[in-house]
Amino acid sequence: MSKLKSGAAAALQDVLRDGMTLAVGGFGLSGIPADLIEAVRDSGVKDLTVVSNNMGVDGKGLGVLIEAGQVRKVIASYVGENKLFAEQYLAGKLEVEFTPQGTLAERLRAGGAGIPAFYTKTGVGTLVAEGKPLAEFDGETFVLERAIKADVSLVHAHTADTDGNLIYRYTAQNFNPVVAAAGAVTVAEAEVIVEPGVLDPHHIITPGVFIQRLVQASDRVKDIEQRTVRPRAEAAAAAAAAAASVPA
């Protein structure tokens, strides 16, 4: 049976349900599966637990699920760009489990590897460790963190073949690979899709065994949270000043 589906809605139509845990790849707005996120929004599924590096911004990325009131709980390491998220959290409408970024990545990796839990020093002595088992190893205290296994994972790749083998580019490689492995069902969108045997096996990052469904990503603008650049005249002046300061 082919993994390639006709569109994001078709790829998700029989795997979404109320109350499920949804893991979503991406780093900020970079490498997010935007088509799949919008298909989740359009499905109307609710009471979701969303696991992600962050929750996007207002009106973009996972922010659209916050706006639609479909999220009950968030497990993330950063949420500072989303004002509506903050409003819902402060109003008691949204449960939040903050997790240090490295711990979040390892919880997802462990879920994909079949490891139920692990010990880490990160968070010991802070609110992160409250209510969690502690243990001492070699004279140091560690906190037990549980793995994350999602009901469905959504990821974005640059290139895929129709067997589901994935290659990511740049920042998109940060969380997509661990999210892909942590899903009981993983759906990927890819910008370029080729036939099996075309991809160099040495370049494949997520093997197709982790991917159950695949969809062509739409051609869209790739957003970033904040664009910070210097005016061209200022940049040129700075470059000239730097060049002048170099000894002949």
TILORO-636977 format. One record per residue (C-alpha): residue number from 0; chain; x negated, y negated, z negated. Coordinates in pm, 1 decimal. Layout:
BEGIN
+-----+---+----------+----------+----------+
:   k : c :       px :       py :       pz :
+-----+---+----------+----------+----------+
: NUM : A :        X :        Y :        Z :
...
+-----+---+----------+----------+----------+
***
This chain:
BEGIN
+-----+---+----------+----------+----------+
:   k : c :       px :       py :       pz :
+-----+---+----------+----------+----------+
:   0 : A :      0.0 :      0.0 :      0.0 :
:   1 : A :   -139.3 :   -339.3 :     98.8 :
:   2 : A :   -238.2 :   -579.8 :   -179.1 :
:   3 : A :   -181.8 :   -879.7 :     48.7 :
:   4 : A :    158.0 :  -1042.6 :     -3.8 :
:   5 : A :    341.7 :  -1300.5 :    205.1 :
:   6 : A :    327.4 :  -1575.8 :    -57.2 :
:   7 : A :    288.1 :  -1659.5 :   -425.2 :
:   8 : A :    655.4 :  -1605.9 :   -508.2 :
:   9 : A :    657.0 :  -1266.3 :   -339.4 :
:  10 : A :    343.4 :  -1164.4 :   -526.4 :
:  11 : A :    503.2 :  -1243.4 :   -862.9 :
:  12 : A :    869.0 :  -1162.6 :   -810.4 :
:  13 : A :    880.6 :   -837.4 :  -1010.2 :
:  14 : A :    600.1 :   -885.4 :  -1263.0 :
:  15 : A :    715.0 :  -1192.8 :  -1456.5 :
:  16 : A :    938.0 :  -1171.9 :  -1763.1 :
:  17 : A :   1032.6 :  -1390.5 :  -2058.3 :
:  18 : A :    797.9 :  -1371.1 :  -2357.1 :
:  19 : A :    500.3 :  -1231.9 :  -2169.6 :
:  20 : A :    132.0 :  -1320.4 :  -2211.6 :
:  21 : A :     -8.7 :  -1495.3 :  -1906.4 :
:  22 : A :   -384.7 :  -1550.0 :  -1861.6 :
:  23 : A :   -483.8 :  -1813.4 :  -1607.0 :
:  24 : A :   -827.3 :  -1878.8 :  -1458.2 :
:  25 : A :   -997.0 :  -2207.9 :  -1386.8 :
:  26 : A :  -1203.0 :  -2468.9 :  -1566.6 :
:  27 : A :  -1022.0 :  -2797.2 :  -1610.5 :
:  28 : A :   -849.1 :  -2837.7 :  -1276.0 :
:  29 : A :  -1136.0 :  -2668.5 :  -1092.6 :
:  30 : A :  -1065.6 :  -2322.0 :   -956.5 :
:  31 : A :   -709.2 :  -2301.4 :  -1086.6 :
:  32 : A :   -457.5 :  -2078.0 :   -905.8 :
:  33 : A :   -229.6 :  -2372.8 :   -827.5 :
:  34 : A :      4.6 :  -2186.5 :   -591.8 :
:  35 : A :     59.4 :  -1905.9 :   -840.8 :
:  36 : A :    113.4 :  -2150.5 :  -1129.0 :
:  37 : A :    381.2 :  -2329.4 :   -927.9 :
:  38 : A :    543.8 :  -1995.8 :   -844.7 :
:  39 : A :    560.5 :  -1918.2 :  -1218.0 :
:  40 : A :    727.0 :  -2255.2 :  -1273.8 :
:  41 : A :    977.4 :  -2194.4 :   -994.7 :
:  42 : A :   1064.0 :  -1848.8 :  -1131.3 :
:  43 : A :   1210.5 :  -2003.5 :  -1446.7 :
:  44 : A :   1043.4 :  -1750.2 :  -1675.8 :
:  45 : A :   1017.4 :  -1885.8 :  -2033.3 :
:  46 : A :    875.2 :  -1830.9 :  -2383.7 :
:  47 : A :    533.0 :  -1769.5 :  -2233.8 :
:  48 : A :    209.2 :  -1725.8 :  -2424.0 :
:  49 : A :    -49.5 :  -1885.2 :  -2196.5 :
:  50 : A :   -418.9 :  -1805.2 :  -2230.2 :
:  51 : A :   -649.6 :  -2046.5 :  -2051.3 :
:  52 : A :   -962.2 :  -2253.5 :  -2092.9 :
:  53 : A :   -731.5 :  -2557.5 :  -2097.7 :
:  54 : A :   -374.5 :  -2657.6 :  -2013.6 :
:  55 : A :   -438.6 :  -2887.2 :  -1719.5 :
:  56 : A :   -313.8 :  -3245.4 :  -1721.7 :
:  57 : A :     29.2 :  -3402.7 :  -1705.7 :
:  58 : A :    189.0 :  -3293.3 :  -1380.4 :
:  59 : A :   -101.7 :  -3079.0 :  -1259.4 :
:  60 : A :   -223.8 :  -2728.8 :  -1325.3 :
:  61 : A :    -67.2 :  -2561.2 :  -1625.3 :
:  62 : A :     75.3 :  -2899.5 :  -1718.8 :
:  63 : A :    369.9 :  -2819.1 :  -1488.5 :
:  64 : A :    467.7 :  -2526.1 :  -1712.2 :
:  65 : A :    453.7 :  -2753.2 :  -2018.0 :
:  66 : A :    677.7 :  -3004.3 :  -1839.8 :
:  67 : A :    926.8 :  -2731.4 :  -1752.6 :
:  68 : A :    944.5 :  -2615.7 :  -2116.2 :
:  69 : A :    837.9 :  -2262.6 :  -2026.2 :
:  70 : A :    549.9 :  -2226.6 :  -2274.2 :
:  71 : A :    597.4 :  -2112.4 :  -2634.7 :
:  72 : A :    233.5 :  -2059.2 :  -2735.9 :
:  73 : A :   -105.3 :  -2163.6 :  -2600.8 :
:  74 : A :   -439.4 :  -1993.4 :  -2663.7 :
:  75 : A :   -703.8 :  -2233.8 :  -2533.7 :
:  76 : A :  -1030.8 :  -2404.7 :  -2616.7 :
:  77 : A :   -941.5 :  -2755.8 :  -2497.4 :
:  78 : A :   -617.2 :  -2946.3 :  -2443.2 :
:  79 : A :   -726.2 :  -3309.5 :  -2462.2 :
:  80 : A :   -613.0 :  -3422.9 :  -2115.9 :
:  81 : A :   -242.4 :  -3345.9 :  -2156.1 :
:  82 : A :    -25.6 :  -3603.9 :  -2337.8 :
:  83 : A :    297.2 :  -3404.7 :  -2310.6 :
:  84 : A :    119.9 :  -3104.8 :  -2460.9 :
:  85 : A :     25.7 :  -3317.8 :  -2762.8 :
:  86 : A :    381.9 :  -3447.7 :  -2796.9 :
:  87 : A :    532.2 :  -3097.7 :  -2792.2 :
:  88 : A :    273.6 :  -2967.3 :  -3037.2 :
:  89 : A :    328.5 :  -3251.8 :  -3284.3 :
:  90 : A :    704.5 :  -3204.2 :  -3253.0 :
:  91 : A :    671.2 :  -2836.5 :  -3345.3 :
:  92 : A :    790.5 :  -2716.3 :  -3004.8 :
:  93 : A :    461.9 :  -2555.7 :  -2909.3 :
:  94 : A :    239.8 :  -2313.7 :  -3102.6 :
:  95 : A :   -132.9 :  -2358.0 :  -3047.9 :
:  96 : A :   -419.3 :  -2120.7 :  -3121.5 :
:  97 : A :   -743.9 :  -2307.6 :  -3069.5 :
:  98 : A :  -1036.9 :  -2081.0 :  -2988.7 :
:  99 : A :  -1401.0 :  -2183.5 :  -2938.1 :
: 100 : A :  -1479.6 :  -2170.0 :  -2569.3 :
: 101 : A :  -1742.0 :  -1896.6 :  -2587.8 :
: 102 : A :  -1519.5 :  -1690.7 :  -2816.6 :
: 103 : A :  -1228.5 :  -1728.7 :  -2575.2 :
: 104 : A :  -1442.5 :  -1608.4 :  -2285.8 :
: 105 : A :  -1563.0 :  -1310.3 :  -2489.7 :
: 106 : A :  -1210.3 :  -1223.3 :  -2606.2 :
: 107 : A :  -1103.3 :  -1206.1 :  -2242.5 :
: 108 : A :  -1414.4 :  -1013.4 :  -2140.7 :
: 109 : A :  -1355.7 :   -765.5 :  -2422.7 :
: 110 : A :   -995.2 :   -721.9 :  -2313.5 :
: 111 : A :  -1108.9 :   -635.7 :  -1964.7 :
: 112 : A :  -1374.1 :   -396.3 :  -2093.6 :
: 113 : A :  -1140.0 :   -207.0 :  -2327.4 :
: 114 : A :  -1309.7 :   -337.3 :  -2643.8 :
: 115 : A :  -1041.3 :   -410.4 :  -2907.2 :
: 116 : A :  -1239.2 :   -656.9 :  -3121.1 :
: 117 : A :  -1585.8 :   -795.9 :  -3194.0 :
: 118 : A :  -1772.3 :   -995.6 :  -3457.2 :
: 119 : A :  -1915.0 :  -1344.2 :  -3399.7 :
: 120 : A :  -2070.8 :  -1618.7 :  -3612.0 :
: 121 : A :  -1880.1 :  -1888.5 :  -3425.7 :
: 122 : A :  -1611.0 :  -2036.1 :  -3647.2 :
: 123 : A :  -1729.9 :  -1892.8 :  -3978.0 :
: 124 : A :  -1652.1 :  -2137.9 :  -4257.3 :
: 125 : A :  -1397.5 :  -2330.2 :  -4046.9 :
: 126 : A :  -1023.0 :  -2316.2 :  -3983.1 :
: 127 : A :  -1096.3 :  -2080.1 :  -3693.3 :
: 128 : A :  -1185.3 :  -1803.9 :  -3940.2 :
: 129 : A :   -886.2 :  -1847.4 :  -4173.0 :
: 130 : A :   -697.7 :  -1520.8 :  -4223.5 :
: 131 : A :   -945.0 :  -1316.7 :  -4019.0 :
: 132 : A :  -1164.6 :  -1034.5 :  -4155.1 :
: 133 : A :  -1524.4 :  -1124.3 :  -4235.3 :
: 134 : A :  -1823.5 :   -893.8 :  -4248.3 :
: 135 : A :  -2192.3 :   -929.1 :  -4328.2 :
: 136 : A :  -2463.3 :   -813.0 :  -4091.5 :
: 137 : A :  -2833.4 :   -857.8 :  -4169.9 :
: 138 : A :  -2750.9 :  -1106.1 :  -4442.4 :
: 139 : A :  -2525.5 :  -1327.6 :  -4225.7 :
: 140 : A :  -2146.8 :  -1361.6 :  -4222.0 :
: 141 : A :  -1944.6 :  -1292.1 :  -3908.6 :
: 142 : A :  -1574.0 :  -1323.1 :  -3826.2 :
: 143 : A :  -1372.2 :  -1057.5 :  -3646.6 :
: 144 : A :  -1204.9 :  -1172.9 :  -3324.8 :
: 145 : A :   -946.6 :   -967.3 :  -3137.6 :
: 146 : A :   -968.5 :   -907.0 :  -2764.8 :
: 147 : A :   -709.8 :  -1058.7 :  -2530.9 :
: 148 : A :   -524.1 :   -835.1 :  -2287.1 :
: 149 : A :   -273.7 :  -1025.5 :  -2075.6 :
: 150 : A :     42.9 :   -884.6 :  -1923.7 :
: 151 : A :    -38.0 :  -1076.9 :  -1606.3 :
: 152 : A :   -351.5 :  -1265.3 :  -1501.1 :
: 153 : A :   -361.8 :  -1531.1 :  -1231.2 :
: 154 : A :   -689.3 :  -1626.1 :  -1062.1 :
: 155 : A :   -820.4 :  -1834.3 :   -772.6 :
: 156 : A :  -1106.5 :  -1717.8 :   -551.0 :
: 157 : A :  -1277.7 :  -1879.6 :   -256.9 :
: 158 : A :  -1312.2 :  -1561.2 :    -51.1 :
: 159 : A :  -1142.8 :  -1222.2 :    -75.3 :
: 160 : A :  -1101.2 :   -915.8 :    137.4 :
: 161 : A :   -769.7 :   -735.4 :    165.0 :
: 162 : A :   -891.8 :   -471.6 :    -81.9 :
: 163 : A :   -896.5 :   -745.5 :   -348.3 :
: 164 : A :  -1271.5 :   -793.8 :   -380.9 :
: 165 : A :  -1329.9 :  -1156.3 :   -483.2 :
: 166 : A :  -1601.4 :  -1419.4 :   -452.0 :
: 167 : A :  -1577.4 :  -1747.3 :   -644.4 :
: 168 : A :  -1754.7 :  -2077.9 :   -578.6 :
: 169 : A :  -1922.8 :  -2313.1 :   -823.8 :
: 170 : A :  -1722.0 :  -2405.5 :  -1135.4 :
: 171 : A :  -1440.2 :  -2168.4 :  -1040.8 :
: 172 : A :  -1668.4 :  -1885.2 :  -1153.2 :
: 173 : A :  -1651.6 :  -1992.8 :  -1518.6 :
: 174 : A :  -1327.3 :  -1828.6 :  -1634.7 :
: 175 : A :  -1171.5 :  -1661.1 :  -1331.1 :
: 176 : A :  -1382.1 :  -1341.2 :  -1350.7 :
: 177 : A :  -1301.7 :  -1264.2 :  -1716.5 :
: 178 : A :   -935.6 :  -1357.5 :  -1668.3 :
: 179 : A :   -914.9 :  -1127.4 :  -1365.2 :
: 180 : A :  -1039.9 :   -828.9 :  -1563.5 :
: 181 : A :   -819.0 :   -896.8 :  -1867.6 :
: 182 : A :   -482.9 :   -859.6 :  -1694.3 :
: 183 : A :   -271.7 :   -544.5 :  -1692.1 :
: 184 : A :   -161.0 :   -684.4 :  -1354.7 :
: 185 : A :   -383.6 :   -940.8 :  -1183.8 :
: 186 : A :   -269.9 :  -1154.7 :   -893.2 :
: 187 : A :   -530.8 :  -1350.4 :   -697.7 :
: 188 : A :   -500.7 :  -1633.3 :   -451.0 :
: 189 : A :   -790.6 :  -1690.9 :   -212.1 :
: 190 : A :   -880.4 :  -1966.3 :     32.7 :
: 191 : A :  -1035.5 :  -1724.7 :    283.7 :
: 192 : A :   -919.4 :  -1365.6 :    329.6 :
: 193 : A :  -1111.6 :  -1119.0 :    546.8 :
: 194 : A :  -1090.9 :   -752.8 :    636.8 :
: 195 : A :  -1257.1 :   -483.2 :    420.8 :
: 196 : A :  -1626.3 :   -434.3 :    487.2 :
: 197 : A :  -1695.1 :   -796.6 :    579.6 :
: 198 : A :  -1810.2 :   -914.2 :    236.2 :
: 199 : A :  -2164.6 :   -846.3 :    124.3 :
: 200 : A :  -2127.3 :   -612.9 :   -177.6 :
: 201 : A :  -2406.7 :   -803.5 :   -354.8 :
: 202 : A :  -2195.5 :  -1121.3 :   -346.4 :
: 203 : A :  -1871.6 :   -972.9 :   -482.4 :
: 204 : A :  -1802.1 :  -1095.3 :   -835.5 :
: 205 : A :  -1467.7 :   -930.8 :   -915.2 :
: 206 : A :  -1427.8 :   -580.8 :   -767.5 :
: 207 : A :  -1095.0 :   -505.6 :   -605.5 :
: 208 : A :  -1012.6 :   -241.8 :   -867.4 :
: 209 : A :   -912.8 :   -529.1 :  -1099.5 :
: 210 : A :   -679.1 :   -691.6 :   -844.9 :
: 211 : A :   -330.6 :   -557.7 :   -780.5 :
: 212 : A :   -196.2 :   -834.6 :   -554.6 :
: 213 : A :   -346.4 :  -1096.7 :   -327.0 :
: 214 : A :   -207.3 :  -1405.7 :   -156.2 :
: 215 : A :   -341.5 :  -1668.6 :     82.2 :
: 216 : A :   -397.1 :  -1997.4 :   -102.7 :
: 217 : A :   -244.3 :  -2304.4 :     54.9 :
: 218 : A :   -466.5 :  -2581.5 :    188.1 :
: 219 : A :   -440.8 :  -2855.3 :    -74.2 :
: 220 : A :   -641.5 :  -3132.5 :   -235.7 :
: 221 : A :   -864.7 :  -3000.2 :   -513.0 :
: 222 : A :   -798.6 :  -3224.6 :   -809.2 :
: 223 : A :  -1032.7 :  -3314.6 :  -1091.7 :
: 224 : A :   -934.0 :  -3465.7 :  -1426.3 :
: 225 : A :  -1146.6 :  -3777.7 :  -1411.5 :
: 226 : A :  -1346.3 :  -3910.4 :  -1121.2 :
: 227 : A :  -1641.5 :  -4112.5 :  -1249.0 :
: 228 : A :  -1865.5 :  -4277.3 :   -992.0 :
: 229 : A :  -2066.4 :  -4596.5 :   -969.5 :
: 230 : A :  -1985.1 :  -4860.3 :   -705.3 :
: 231 : A :  -2204.3 :  -4814.9 :   -399.0 :
: 232 : A :  -2372.4 :  -5154.8 :   -441.1 :
: 233 : A :  -2461.7 :  -5074.7 :   -801.8 :
: 234 : A :  -2594.3 :  -4733.5 :   -703.1 :
: 235 : A :  -2806.7 :  -4885.1 :   -426.1 :
: 236 : A :  -2947.3 :  -5146.0 :   -664.8 :
: 237 : A :  -3028.8 :  -4878.9 :   -923.0 :
: 238 : A :  -3206.5 :  -4669.5 :   -660.1 :
: 239 : A :  -3407.8 :  -4972.1 :   -541.5 :
: 240 : A :  -3505.1 :  -5056.8 :   -899.6 :
: 241 : A :  -3613.8 :  -4700.3 :   -964.2 :
: 242 : A :  -3822.3 :  -4697.0 :   -647.8 :
: 243 : A :  -3986.4 :  -5028.4 :   -741.2 :
: 244 : A :  -4085.8 :  -4894.4 :  -1080.9 :
: 245 : A :  -4285.1 :  -4605.5 :   -933.2 :
: 246 : A :  -4661.8 :  -4687.1 :   -922.6 :
: 247 : A :  -4808.5 :  -4715.2 :   -572.9 :
+-----+---+----------+----------+----------+
***
